[in-house]
Amino acid sequence: MILRGRFVSAFMVVFGLTAVPIGSEEIRHVSKYDISLGILPIATASFSSEFNSTDYKITGIFKSAGIVNIISRISAETSVIGRMQADKLQADRYNLVYSAGKRTRIYDVEYRNGDVTETTVKPEPRRNPKNWIPVTEDDLHSVLDPLSGLIFPATAKVCPSRLPIYDGESRMDLVLTLKGTRPFSTDGFKGEAIVCSIRYMPKSGFRRGRSDIEYLRKTPMEIWFAKAQSANVYAPVYARIPTRMGPVYVTAVKYGG
């Protein structure tokens, strides 16, 4: 099924939208997304962020829709709190509550200066040691959370060559390549978006030979970043995520406010 945990995790990685403050005043940034499999609507999502001069908080909600709900309702609530830095947003704590039907799993990750200090998963998943690639201590140094990892201050490089991400279960690298610019418009934005190709490179915390991971690893995603003028950051407004059932499109229907 297309909206299983791995897709939701991939979505949260590329669409944790946020904003940063001007001066010391706190600002709020709200963005909403429609998600479709081809032309079929399958989910919606929204993100809200609050900032002051040193700290930030992001919250997000993901809900399945359309034909997906006939099979099983899927939802996710996520949040991150952290500190503002010159070239990135550095998380202190990341949380994800993922529900599929009657099953719910909670991920909670604590960071200190980019290093993971504690991970809690409830209920603890069952893993076969014969094909599970465990996360090592080395994998948990100098990593980013899935929500604020793809937010770039206006002075930083958009589409950096490598982003190390840890989502509470899996450690992955996102390898980005600049592809140019494209026009994009939605409620709250009209202008040029920076287009990047993204390759998903799993490192640890996944089952060896899993077909959806292998497919995503071999097929690049595409993501567009637009500048939020009042916030002075670049954040995602559009993405194409490949799946074995066809491409999933994620489009911002509101960007800012």
KOLPA-534950 format. One line per field, with one value per residue (C-alpha): z, y, x; residue number from 1. Coordinates in nm, 3 decimals. Layout:
N
z = Z:... $
y = Y:... $
x = X:... $
nr = NUM:... $
//
This chain:
257
z = 0.000:-0.104:0.226:0.444:0.702:0.462:0.233:0.526:0.651:0.307:0.292:0.634:0.528:0.222:0.346:0.702:0.620:0.842:0.867:1.053:1.234:1.135:1.427:1.765:1.688:1.681:1.351:1.238:0.904:0.781:0.472:0.335:0.079:-0.146:-0.217:-0.513:-0.683:-1.043:-1.058:-0.759:-0.427:-0.149:0.140:0.278:0.510:0.691:0.884:1.128:1.271:1.543:1.596:1.812:1.773:1.905:1.911:1.682:1.691:1.397:1.406:1.123:1.049:0.774:0.687:0.422:0.193:-0.102:-0.207:0.057:0.335:0.185:0.277:0.597:0.747:0.792:0.985:1.138:1.381:1.411:1.587:1.643:1.873:1.833:1.801:1.521:1.370:1.094:0.823:0.947:1.201:1.469:1.647:2.020:2.012:1.731:1.765:1.526:1.605:1.311:1.295:1.041:1.124:1.490:1.508:1.640:1.680:1.851:1.771:2.002:1.935:2.142:1.995:2.137:1.896:1.605:1.780:1.880:2.255:2.292:2.076:2.207:1.992:2.135:2.088:2.008:1.656:1.596:1.386:1.235:1.309:0.998:0.759:0.975:0.931:1.274:1.337:1.483:1.715:1.427:1.229:1.498:1.486:1.301:1.177:1.102:1.187:0.905:0.960:0.964:0.766:0.430:0.530:0.405:0.528:0.238:0.292:0.281:-0.025:-0.160:-0.282:-0.079:-0.198:0.106:0.398:0.680:0.818:1.114:1.167:1.485:1.303:0.988:0.905:0.548:0.328:0.083:-0.213:-0.389:-0.737:-0.868:-1.185:-1.240:-1.175:-1.265:-1.223:-0.939:-0.796:-0.513:-0.240:-0.080:-0.345:-0.712:-0.857:-0.938:-0.751:-0.731:-0.861:-0.709:-0.781:-0.464:-0.433:-0.125:0.010:0.301:0.547:0.841:1.031:0.756:0.638:0.378:0.046:0.111:-0.233:-0.167:-0.027:-0.323:-0.566:-0.397:-0.382:-0.758:-0.868:-0.794:-0.633:-0.738:-0.503:-0.560:-0.308:-0.298:-0.098:0.176:0.151:0.499:0.659:0.440:0.393:0.113:0.181:-0.026:-0.233:-0.470:-0.491:-0.706:-0.508:-0.708:-0.594:-0.753:-0.811:-0.990:-0.894:-0.593:-0.632:-0.335:-0.407:-0.178:-0.196:0.066:0.139:0.423:0.639 $
y = 0.000:0.340:0.522:0.282:0.412:0.449:0.685:0.893:0.914:1.022:1.284:1.422:1.440:1.655:1.865:1.975:2.340:2.628:2.994:3.206:3.537:3.889:4.050:3.927:3.916:3.582:3.492:3.212:3.034:2.802:2.582:2.325:2.048:1.826:1.481:1.267:0.941:1.055:1.240:1.055:1.247:1.029:1.262:1.614:1.773:2.100:2.251:2.539:2.696:2.946:3.125:3.377:3.503:3.184:2.896:2.735:2.487:2.306:2.096:1.896:1.685:1.423:1.251:0.997:1.073:0.942:0.579:0.516:0.546:0.260:0.027:0.183:0.530:0.657:0.964:1.119:1.400:1.531:1.806:1.935:2.196:2.333:2.625:2.867:2.856:3.063:2.795:2.549:2.463:2.231:2.009:1.938:1.698:1.535:1.339:1.139:0.960:0.735:0.553:0.300:0.169:0.066:0.046:0.339:0.380:0.670:0.784:1.026:1.145:1.375:1.557:1.753:1.969:1.747:1.415:1.179:1.121:0.906:0.732:0.586:0.383:0.259:-0.014:-0.153:-0.303:-0.667:-0.703:-1.009:-0.987:-1.196:-0.917:-0.603:-0.348:-0.185:0.181:0.223:0.490:0.640:0.678:0.907:1.183:1.514:1.436:1.636:1.567:1.499:1.815:2.096:1.921:2.058:2.420:2.656:3.011:3.255:3.284:2.906:2.687:2.543:2.184:2.100:1.788:1.573:1.583:1.324:1.244:1.032:0.978:0.768:0.436:0.481:0.666:0.792:1.035:1.261:1.346:1.664:1.793:2.136:2.116:2.483:2.690:2.665:2.905:2.818:2.989:2.914:3.096:3.314:3.276:3.349:3.337:3.113:2.788:2.615:2.258:1.981:1.612:1.401:1.051:0.849:0.657:0.423:0.362:0.170:0.103:-0.088:-0.443:-0.567:-0.649:-0.450:-0.377:-0.029:0.094:-0.052:0.114:0.453:0.419:0.359:0.623:0.993:1.221:1.582:1.872:2.245:2.513:2.859:3.158:3.276:3.648:3.753:3.461:3.479:3.101:2.849:2.563:2.292:2.376:2.078:1.724:1.415:1.095:0.771:0.458:0.119:0.222:0.542:0.889:1.066:1.443:1.680:2.038:2.338:2.489:2.751:2.888:3.137:3.343 $
x = 0.000:0.135:0.085:0.280:0.526:0.821:0.628:0.504:0.863:0.984:0.710:0.800:1.163:1.099:0.807:0.878:0.801:0.901:0.997:1.253:1.210:1.306:1.488:1.361:0.988:0.814:0.650:0.421:0.426:0.149:0.161:-0.083:-0.034:-0.241:-0.097:-0.198:-0.109:-0.123:-0.457:-0.607:-0.607:-0.468:-0.374:-0.346:-0.092:-0.033:0.258:0.273:0.588:0.663:0.995:1.167:1.523:1.687:1.437:1.180:0.894:0.735:0.418:0.268:-0.040:-0.074:-0.405:-0.493:-0.787:-0.984:-0.945:-0.677:-0.937:-1.136:-0.849:-0.714:-0.705:-0.352:-0.243:0.067:0.132:0.485:0.675:1.026:1.176:1.526:1.762:1.834:2.184:2.340:2.330:2.065:1.797:1.932:1.679:1.677:1.380:1.180:0.855:0.636:0.308:0.213:-0.121:-0.249:-0.596:-0.589:-0.209:-0.005:0.370:0.549:0.902:1.084:1.441:1.661:1.962:2.253:2.455:2.355:2.429:2.147:2.151:1.837:1.578:1.251:1.010:0.679:0.577:0.921:0.910:0.996:1.310:1.473:1.847:1.919:1.814:1.796:2.077:2.112:2.191:2.540:2.678:2.876:2.551:2.408:2.671:2.614:2.263:1.950:1.587:1.336:1.130:1.386:1.661:1.544:1.493:1.760:1.828:1.851:2.228:2.283:2.327:2.002:2.047:2.359:2.537:2.452:2.207:2.243:1.894:1.780:1.405:1.400:1.435:1.640:1.959:1.977:2.166:1.984:2.207:2.090:2.172:2.069:1.856:1.770:1.457:1.088:0.793:0.555:0.249:0.007:-0.182:0.087:0.359:0.428:0.775:1.069:1.136:1.474:1.453:1.666:1.698:1.721:1.860:1.767:2.065:1.975:2.257:2.108:1.787:1.606:1.541:1.786:1.620:1.302:1.155:1.014:1.346:1.536:1.296:1.326:1.705:1.728:1.476:1.546:1.290:1.244:1.178:1.121:1.218:1.060:1.169:0.936:1.010:0.897:1.078:1.392:1.422:1.385:1.145:0.968:0.659:0.644:0.779:0.756:0.818:0.848:0.665:0.605:0.242:0.341:0.464:0.320:0.288:0.296:0.190:0.165:-0.184:-0.093:0.255:0.281:0.050 $
nr = 1:2:3:4:5:6:7:8:9:10:11:12:13:14:15:16:17:18:19:20:21:22:23:24:25:26:27:28:29:30:31:32:33:34:35:36:37:38:39:40:41:42:43:44:45:46:47:48:49:50:51:52:53:54:55:56:57:58:59:60:61:62:63:64:65:66:67:68:69:70:71:72:73:74:75:76:77:78:79:80:81:82:83:84:85:86:87:88:89:90:91:92:93:94:95:96:97:98:99:100:101:102:103:104:105:106:107:108:109:110:111:112:113:114:115:116:117:118:119:120:121:122:123:124:125:126:127:128:129:130:131:132:133:134:135:136:137:138:139:140:141:142:143:144:145:146:147:148:149:150:151:152:153:154:155:156:157:158:159:160:161:162:163:164:165:166:167:168:169:170:171:172:173:174:175:176:177:178:179:180:181:182:183:184:185:186:187:188:189:190:191:192:193:194:195:196:197:198:199:200:201:202:203:204:205:206:207:208:209:210:211:212:213:214:215:216:217:218:219:220:221:222:223:224:225:226:227:228:229:230:231:232:233:234:235:236:237:238:239:240:241:242:243:244:245:246:247:248:249:250:251:252:253:254:255:256:257 $
//
